[in-house]
Amino acid sequence: DLYRITRAEQGFDSEHLAAVRFVPLVEGVAKES
């Protein structure tokens, strides 16, 4: 899954976490390829 759901005090934060962790990962892989 591309989403990592973290249980926070205010609820679940999944979309923001995916944007922070997944997008830089794709950019890093694209640069190395």
MOSUL-V372554 format. One line per field, one symbol per residue. phi: phi as a letter, one per 20 degrees, with the letter a starting at -180 (. if undefined). psi: psi as a letter, one per 20 degrees, with the letter a starting at -180 (. if undefined). A space follows every 10 residues. Layout:
phi=???
psi=???
This chain:
phi=.eddededfe pdddffffff efffffffff fff
psi=qipopporhi cpnggghhhh hgghgghghh hh.
